[in-house]
Amino acid sequence: VMQAGAVWFGGAIASANLLLQEWRQRAADKGPALSAAASLRLLYRTALERFVLAATLFALGLGVLRLEPLALLSGFIVGQAALIVTGTGKTD
């Protein structure tokens, strides 16, 4: 039962990562056009935020919740793979 929770938590980390990326993209699309340098800064900032979010959630799962590491990582990998295969709702 604990392993199933760890797998679900890993999938939730992947989903949270995607949601952050989508939120940043929608905010950038609604705002004024960015220069190339500003777009690159936003890209790097979003990548850093996603990394910090994933690392923090992994630390929460492993350290505080004491979830099974292999199950947690497996859930994350499967979640990432599923999000890649299904796409992110883009039509272009």
Sequence and secondary structure as in RCSB ss.txt:
>XXXX:A:sequence
VMQAGAVWFGGAIASANLLLQEWRQRAADKGPALSAAASLRLLYRTALERFVLAATLFALGLGVLRLEPLALLSG
FIVGQAALIVTGTGKTD
>XXXX:A:secstr
 HHHHHHHHHHHHHHHHHHHHHHHHHHHHHS    HHHHHHHHHHHHHHHHHHHHHHHHIIIIIS   HHHHHHH
HHHHHHHHHHH SS   
